[in-house]
């Protein structure tokens, strides 16, 4: 987080003292200080709804800092989140399109936030305007509203500060990688400043269509502007707007083989089934106004108003385990006709208002810190397939255009209003012992285009409790319990009576330590996360329930900060034991008939939840401005299957043992060398140093996985002025 500080004093002329001594002229001091991160350890977060040191939060918190993102040349949110242990990626839709992650084995697409406000639209997020990314692990509904058991991902935007400081950067790399960035901050007065961030990036791929050479591509542009008035005063007002555009050629990955349940060996991993005709276009506009009134150093009232508009349209061809692209580069289906693949166009608009008040008081000799707040959110969504402007044969293959929707299909529409009120108090009931108690009530009133579930109304409670022990200022042990819920109306899911909302409970025991004078933060946590009535499928699906109950038991260890003045490290490891406890009870959305999934799924490991994940990034400053470093990211094998299925469990041909499609484990190695001077820097990154074939994400219903990037060199330069 950036903050501006200014120090101004009036000057007096030099005068002689009455005693005849000489009084030196008073010196005007006018300076600006930017409080910024200087490494991998965050010192401030708002994931507790008030500014806090992550060390004080009685839940596991991982923060990906700007320094870490810059050193790794992370361009997208997905790339930045590789630094979060226990997190995996879903491929393609998986019930959602765009950023689609799992944390501790649970979906997070209902738990995406931008500056503490819900950001659940289906799009690919960029990080050029982000200062840091906070991940609050465990159920967060008491603080943020409806959500899952895995946790909350909160993106923190850059804001203006009281200084003149600018930087421009350029990068070029293999696979046609090119990126330009700019970060410009201008002080306009004693309390006013303007900040502008710009980004444009193009990426090719190591994968290509063997028939015509077409390959997946990424083309992203972004501009963000923010203006602050009253910065550093009791009344602070910031308005901002961020716009991003994408014009990608999507990659729907590499198929699994039905005989091996692994990635097929019928084709080379660099085989790509799409063509240049495919597209993934989007326009995202988010406008936010934030007003903060500070009554005192520990009392503030903060209100945010946001209007978001997210438009997106895409067409992609799915891969085949048996059919290579034909001479025109088009993959054929089982009947010999072209595989059109999925299409979508969507428009998602939101209007949100959020107001928090935090303060402190003392009662019966015990200090209290509390926060109360209210929220309102309107979501208006439209989604449909695209109109096929071509045909269905080899001679006249399918053809689609962006945002040209079908006139014959049934679009999915919903409009909902959500209201919430919450309060939380933390009391130090005896010295160095604190208790945190919080509760939140959410109401939602939604209308749907569905004939079977045209309307949904609900009101649900969420709670949070924690006991903290601080034997020293540098040590924090805690035991916390949090719960959350997710209605079937959330994220275009429907309720077919009498199913209750999803419910999640998380019990966590953790410790946090600050070493090296506070420069190095360590944390450890063991947890049990349980979720009931899990459902994540599309409106079109008749089987809306994935599992009746499942659980993840886990252990997490993390280090962030500075070991010595020259040596920085950011590392984490997560072990997860995920298990389905009760199989799904599927309710047909049209008939209401309830069927049960195959009971043999009980006791199986949940999909896309590897038994372990690990990440490490470390750099060492050498003499003369040189720095070297690198890191690794590892994940165990991940399953892709549909646990709602009433049919036979997936096995190898001729076998009976449970064996779903499986993406193999991997380790990806990266390296860095840089040369830095006070006003400029040159950096060379090597991603996937060993040029291994690794599988980045899994389509969680099975069928395919997406290979990660091949070895890529990126040379970057930055100039500061």
Residue, then its C-alpha position, 0 to 999 in steps of 0.5 A: x500500500x502506498x501512502x503519502x506523507x508530507x511535512x510542511x513548515x513555515x519559514x521565518x527570517x533569521x533573527x538575532x536572539x535577545x541575548x545577542x546570540x545568532x539564531x539560525x534561519x528555520x529550515x523549511x522541510x517539505x518532503x514526501x515519503x512513500x510507504x512501500x513494500x521492500x520485499x516479499x513480506x506484507x506489513x498491511x492488509x485489509x482482509x480483516x476489513x480494517x488495516x492490519x498487520x497480517x501477523x495480527x489476523x487470527x487466520x492464515x493469510x498469504x500476501x503476494x507483494x508487488x516486488x514478488x510479482x515484478x521479479x517473476x514477470x507475472x502478468x496475470x492474476x493466475x501467474x501471481x497466484x502460483x505463489x500461493x500453496x494449496x491453490x490449483x487451477x481449473x481449465x476452460x469452463x468447469x462451470x465458469x470461464x475466466x479465472x477459475x482457481x481452487x484453494x484447499x480443494x474448494x472453488x474460489x470463483x465466488x470468493x474473488x474481491x477487488x479492494x474488498x468488494x465482490x469481483x465474481x465476473x467471468x474474466x481473465x484478470x490482469x495485475x498491472x494496477x495491483x499493489x498486492x494480492x491477499x489470500x485469506x484462507x478459510x471461510x470468510x463469509x462473516x467478513x466478505x459475504x457468501x463464499x466457500x471453505x477455501x478462502x478469499x482472494x482480495x486484489x489490492x489496487x494501486x492508489x495515488x500518493x503525495x510524490x512525483x514518481x514515474x516508471x516505464x518498463x518494456x519486455x521482450x521474450x521468446x514465443x513472441x512475448x512483448x509487454x509495455x508498462x507505465x506507472x505515473x504518479x503526480x502530486x497536484x497539491x498539498x493533499x491531491x495526487x493523480x496516478x495512471x497505470x498502463x499496460x499492453x502485452x502480447x504472448x504467443x505459445x510453444x503449442x501450435x496446430x500441426x496442420x496450419x501453424x495457428x497457435x494460442x495467443x494472448x493480447x491484453x491492454x489495460x489503463x487505470x487512473x485514480x485521483x486522490x483528494x485530501x490524502x493524509x487528512x481526516x477526509x480522504x476521497x479517491x475515485x478510480x477507473x480501470x479498463x482492460x481489454x483482451x483479444x486472445x485465441x484460447x487454448x482448450x488444452x490436451x486430451x486425456x486417454x481413456x485407456x491410460x487415464x493420463x494425457x494422450x500419447x497419440x499426439x505430441x504435447x505441442x499439438x493445438x486443436x484451435x485455429x486463428x478463427x477462435x477468439x476470446x474477447x472481453x471488455x471490463x470497466x470498473x469505476x470506484x469512489x472511496x471516501x474515508x473519514x478519520x475521526x482519530x488514529x483508531x476510528x474511521x468510517x470508510x464508504x465505497x461505491x462501485x459500478x462494474x461492467x464486464x462483457x465477454x465473448x469466446x469461441x474455442x474448439x475442444x481437443x480430441x484424443x483420437x482425431x488430429x486437425x484436418x488439412x484446414x486445421x479443424x478437428x473433426x468429431x466422431x461423425x467426421x464433422x467439425x467440432x464446433x466447440x463451446x461458445x459464449x457471450x455474456x454481459x455482467x453488470x454490478x452496482x455495489x455500495x459498502x460502508x464500514x466503521x471501525x473504532x476502539x474503546x475500553x470497557x471494564x479495563x479491557x481494550x476492544x477493537x470493533x468493526x461494523x458495516x453494511x453492504x448492498x450489491x445488485x447483479x444483472x447478468x445475461x449469457x447465451x451461446x453464439x449464432x453459427x454463421x457457418x455450417x456443420x460440415x467439413x465443406x461448410x464448417x462452423x463459424x462464429x463472430x464475437x457478440x453475435x448471439x444465437x436467436x434460437x437458444x434460451x439465454x440465461x438471465x438473472x437479476x439479484x439484490x443482496x443486502x448485508x449487515x455485520x459486526x465484529x469485536x476483538x477484546x483483549x480480555x487478559x493481557x496477551x489473550x484476545x478473543x474475536x467474535x463476529x456475525x453477519x446477516x445476508x439477504x438475497x432476492x434474485x429473479x432468474x430466467x429459469x422456468x423451474x426456479x424463477x425466484x429465490x429469496x434467502x437470509x443466512x447467518x455467518x459467524x467467526x470466532x477466534x482465540x489468540x495468544x501473543x506470548x510476545x509481540x513477535x509471536x501469535x498462536x490462534x485457534x479459529x472457527x469460521x463458517x460460510x454459505x453459498x446460495x444456489x443463486x450464487x454464480x448462476x446456480x439454481x435451487x430446486x427445492x428443498x435443497x439448502x444452501x452450501x455450508x462450509x465450516x473451517x477449524x484452524x490451529x495456527x502460529x505466526x512468528x516474526x524473526x530477524x527483527x521482524x524482517x522474516x515472517x513464518x506461519x504454520x496452520x493445521x485445519x479441517x475444512x468441511x463443505x455440505x451440499x456442494x454444487x458448482x454446475x451450470x444452469x443447463x446442468x440437471x445434476x447440480x450437486x457435486x457432493x453431499x459432503x466433503x472434507x479437506x484436512x491440511x497442513x500449511x507452512x510458509x515463509x516470507x521476508x528477508x533472511x539476511x540483508x542480501x537474501x530474500x525468500x518467499x516459500x510455502x508448502x501445503x499438504x492436503x488430504x481431501x475426501x468425499x464423505x457423502x455422495x451427491x443427491x442429484x435433483x433433476x432441474x426439470x422434473x425434481x426427481x432425486x437420484x443418488x450418485x454412485x456410492x463408490x465415490x464415497x471416500x475418494x479424493x476430491x478432484x483437482x486437489x493434489x496431496x501436496x503443493x509447494x512453491x519457493x522463490x528466492x533472490x540474493x543481492x550481489x555486489x555492484x547492483x547484481x541480483x540472482x535468484x529463482x524458484x520452483x513450483x510443484x504440485x502432486x497429481x490431480x484428478x478430473x472427474x464428475x463425482x455426481x455421476x450415477x454411473x460406474x466410477x472411472x477405472x482403467x479398462x478391464x480394472x475395477x480400481x478407482x482411476x479417474x483422468x489424472x494430470x501428473x505431478x510436476x516441478x517447474x523451475x524458474x531463474x532470474x538475473x538482474x542489474x539494478x541502478x538507482x534509476x534503471x534496471x535490466x532483468x532476465x527471466x527464464x521460465x520453465x528453465x528445464x523446458x519440461x512438459x507440465x500440466x498447469x490446469x485440469x478440466x475438473x469434469x475430466x476430458x482434458x488438461x492444459x499444458x503449461x508454458x515451455x521454456x521462455x526467456x524474457x528480457x526486461x528493462x525499467x526506467x524510473x524518473 
